[in-house]
Amino acid sequence: MKNIVVVGAGAAGLASAETLRREGFTGRLTLVGEEPTLPYDRPPLSKHVLAGTWDFTRTLLREKDHYAQLDVELRVGRRAIDLDLPGRTLLLDHDEPLAYDGLVIATGVTPRRLPFGHELDGVHVLRGEQDALRLRAALTGQPRVVVVGAGFLGMEVAAVVSGLGLDVTVVDPLPTPMVRQFGPAIGALIARLHSDHGVQVRTRTGVTDLLGSDGRVTGVQLDDGTVQPADCVLVAIGAAPEVGWLRSSGVQLGNGIQCDEYCQAAPGVYAAGDVASWPSPRYGRRLRLEHRMNATEQGTAAARNLLHGNVEAFDPVPYFWTDQYDVKIQAHGVFPDGARPQVVEGSPASGRFVALYREDGRTVGALGWNSARQVREYRNQLAEGPVSGGAK
Ligand SMILES: Cc1cc2nc3c(=O)[nH]c(=O)nc-3n(C[C@H](O)[C@H](O)[C@H](O)COP(=O)(O)OP(=O)(O)OC[C@H]3O[C@@H](n4cnc5c(N)ncnc54)[C@H](O)[C@@H]3O)c2cc1C
């Protein structure tokens, strides 16, 4: 193989490029990324960058000269717009063809939007550098903030906003925050954590419209008939795989790029990170994870399999964390619908605990609440053998 292209210059794309060099690839290596910046880390955007304690440059994953040392041709500010699979050629914007022998696709996800209201000033989403800087700037004007969506991103932002002393309300039709990730019991603890910090958590409440005046948002119309006044709205209702540019390529798409267990999507084509779905041998079903650790692990695995010829199935125990106020939640494994957490160390009342999630008599998930070290000790139990049933 003489010429490898990696599309998507985030954590997964960078891990692929570095792995290729580390494992002996000496040919031409190109990293294409739509955003104009060097690859950076997203988790600090909703934490330190939004809080104003980190300058954006601190999120850069590597210094500029690292890419020269790696002998990677960095094409940032360029978007891939089409893929010719039989011709092994990528089409970049301005109709520039880019041939490859091997391709890694790591184009991530894009925030979902409400079907209304995004044209109003003061309505935000949060995925990239520019989103974070815009939202941060909006917070300096003492706005009343409404967060639509009580997933991890919405709750992290609510924590930061309330830490800045601003009024913040979170709205979600589901019964508790983060119920999809961790179920209602942990969700109730997260709701309490936020209420204790003065956040209004309005669960079981949907949004039917965003209201505005003179082009600026003024409120959020709720499905109980009330209006929540707002000068700043963050829409955090999940994200969709960035695959629109592949629609006519013949790459199999579903919930993301449908890879095999080696992260292979087509001859010479692999995918990694938030955009990639693969059949997990361990969990007996397809996974697509939007987790920072997975981006690096899968980027590494995809690069190895591309370079050496499908040497190892990708089969990690997923890992995810979220920071809200002084609470750090670490989650290893999977957290199936209906699996009940059982506290095995500490207690919610003490502010530190480990909870295990079981399914079909097996432990499949371990959650640590301010217990990073303790929860890691349960990780080995999760790494054993395949499990049947659901996984997230
Ligand atoms: C604000 C925020 C906070 C987060 N916090 C946490 C956390 O606390 N814990 C955790 O585990 N995870 C967290 N995550 C998730 C984690 O950051 C992601 O899982 C990870 O960044 C995924 O990396 P990736 O390389 O797959 O995708 P990305 O980082 O999204 O990179 C994909 C890149 O591809 C580019 N691209 C897209 N389409 C094209 C195209 N057609 N051509 C060229 N380039 C393209 C995009 O512009 C982007 O730069 C957070 C995410 C966000 C947004």
The ligand as an SDF file (V2000), in Angstrom:
LIG
                    3D

 53 58  0  0  0  0  0  0  0  0999 V2000
  -18.9700   19.0300   23.6940 C   0  0  0  0  0  0  0  0  0  0  0  0
  -18.6560   17.5640   23.7500 C   0  0  0  0  0  0  0  0  0  0  0  0
  -18.2830   16.9930   24.9600 C   0  0  0  0  0  0  0  0  0  0  0  0
  -17.9880   15.6350   25.0270 C   0  0  0  0  0  0  0  0  0  0  0  0
  -17.6450   15.0980   26.2340 N   0  0  0  0  0  0  0  0  0  0  0  0
  -17.3810   13.7750   26.3120 C   0  0  0  0  0  0  0  0  0  0  0  0
  -17.0480   13.1840   27.5530 C   0  0  0  0  0  0  0  0  0  0  0  0
  -17.0440   13.8340   28.6010 O   0  0  0  0  0  0  0  0  0  0  0  0
  -16.7510   11.8580   27.5660 N   0  0  0  0  0  0  0  0  0  0  0  0
  -16.7500   11.0860   26.4330 C   0  0  0  0  0  0  0  0  0  0  0  0
  -16.4620    9.8780   26.5000 O   0  0  0  0  0  0  0  0  0  0  0  0
  -17.0660   11.6220   25.2430 N   0  0  0  0  0  0  0  0  0  0  0  0
  -17.3870   12.9360   25.1520 C   0  0  0  0  0  0  0  0  0  0  0  0
  -17.7100   13.4940   23.9600 N   0  0  0  0  0  0  0  0  0  0  0  0
  -17.7160   12.6370   22.7470 C   0  0  0  0  0  0  0  0  0  0  0  0
  -16.3340   12.5960   22.0950 C   0  0  0  0  0  0  0  0  0  0  0  0
  -15.7810   13.8720   22.0360 O   0  0  0  0  0  0  0  0  0  0  0  0
  -16.4830   11.9890   20.7120 C   0  0  0  0  0  0  0  0  0  0  0  0
  -16.8780   10.6480   20.8840 O   0  0  0  0  0  0  0  0  0  0  0  0
  -15.2060   12.0540   19.8970 C   0  0  0  0  0  0  0  0  0  0  0  0
  -14.8070   13.3770   19.6880 O   0  0  0  0  0  0  0  0  0  0  0  0
  -15.4150   11.3790   18.5350 C   0  0  0  0  0  0  0  0  0  0  0  0
  -14.2890   11.5120   17.7490 O   0  0  0  0  0  0  0  0  0  0  0  0
  -14.3560   11.2790   16.1930 P   0  0  0  0  0  0  0  0  0  0  0  0
  -12.9510   11.4940   15.6950 O   0  0  0  0  0  0  0  0  0  0  0  0
  -15.0590   10.0500   15.8730 O   0  0  0  0  0  0  0  0  0  0  0  0
  -15.2880   12.4520   15.6310 O   0  0  0  0  0  0  0  0  0  0  0  0
  -15.0820   14.0150   15.6530 P   0  0  0  0  0  0  0  0  0  0  0  0
  -14.2880   14.4320   16.8340 O   0  0  0  0  0  0  0  0  0  0  0  0
  -16.4330   14.6070   15.4730 O   0  0  0  0  0  0  0  0  0  0  0  0
  -14.2230   14.3170   14.3540 O   0  0  0  0  0  0  0  0  0  0  0  0
  -14.7610   14.1930   13.0720 C   0  0  0  0  0  0  0  0  0  0  0  0
  -14.1670   15.2740   12.2030 C   0  0  0  0  0  0  0  0  0  0  0  0
  -14.5090   14.9940   10.8560 O   0  0  0  0  0  0  0  0  0  0  0  0
  -14.8400   16.1930   10.2070 C   0  0  0  0  0  0  0  0  0  0  0  0
  -15.6850   15.9120    9.0420 N   0  0  0  0  0  0  0  0  0  0  0  0
  -16.9920   15.5820    9.0280 C   0  0  0  0  0  0  0  0  0  0  0  0
  -17.4160   15.3640    7.7570 N   0  0  0  0  0  0  0  0  0  0  0  0
  -16.3520   15.5560    6.9640 C   0  0  0  0  0  0  0  0  0  0  0  0
  -16.1370   15.4740    5.5530 C   0  0  0  0  0  0  0  0  0  0  0  0
  -17.1310   15.1300    4.7080 N   0  0  0  0  0  0  0  0  0  0  0  0
  -14.9090   15.7670    5.0630 N   0  0  0  0  0  0  0  0  0  0  0  0
  -13.8980   16.1060    5.9020 C   0  0  0  0  0  0  0  0  0  0  0  0
  -14.0290   16.1760    7.2380 N   0  0  0  0  0  0  0  0  0  0  0  0
  -15.2290   15.9070    7.7630 C   0  0  0  0  0  0  0  0  0  0  0  0
  -15.5620   16.9750   11.2740 C   0  0  0  0  0  0  0  0  0  0  0  0
  -15.5600   18.3560   10.9600 O   0  0  0  0  0  0  0  0  0  0  0  0
  -14.7200   16.6570   12.5090 C   0  0  0  0  0  0  0  0  0  0  0  0
  -13.6730   17.5650   12.6800 O   0  0  0  0  0  0  0  0  0  0  0  0
  -18.0340   14.8410   23.8530 C   0  0  0  0  0  0  0  0  0  0  0  0
  -18.4290   15.4160   22.6360 C   0  0  0  0  0  0  0  0  0  0  0  0
  -18.7400   16.7720   22.5900 C   0  0  0  0  0  0  0  0  0  0  0  0
  -19.1610   17.3870   21.2880 C   0  0  0  0  0  0  0  0  0  0  0  0
  1  2  1  0
  2  3  1  0
  2 52  2  0
  3  4  2  0
  4  5  1  0
  4 50  1  0
  5  6  2  0
  6  7  1  0
  6 13  1  0
  7  8  2  0
  7  9  1  0
  9 10  1  0
 10 11  2  0
 10 12  1  0
 12 13  2  0
 13 14  1  0
 14 15  1  0
 14 50  1  0
 15 16  1  0
 16 17  1  0
 16 18  1  0
 18 19  1  0
 18 20  1  0
 20 21  1  0
 20 22  1  0
 22 23  1  0
 23 24  1  0
 24 25  2  0
 24 26  1  0
 24 27  1  0
 27 28  1  0
 28 29  2  0
 28 30  1  0
 28 31  1  0
 31 32  1  0
 32 33  1  0
 33 34  1  0
 33 48  1  0
 34 35  1  0
 35 36  1  0
 35 46  1  0
 36 37  1  0
 36 45  1  0
 37 38  2  0
 38 39  1  0
 39 40  1  0
 39 45  2  0
 40 41  1  0
 40 42  2  0
 42 43  1  0
 43 44  2  0
 44 45  1  0
 46 47  1  0
 46 48  1  0
 48 49  1  0
 50 51  2  0
 51 52  1  0
 52 53  1  0
M  END
$$$$
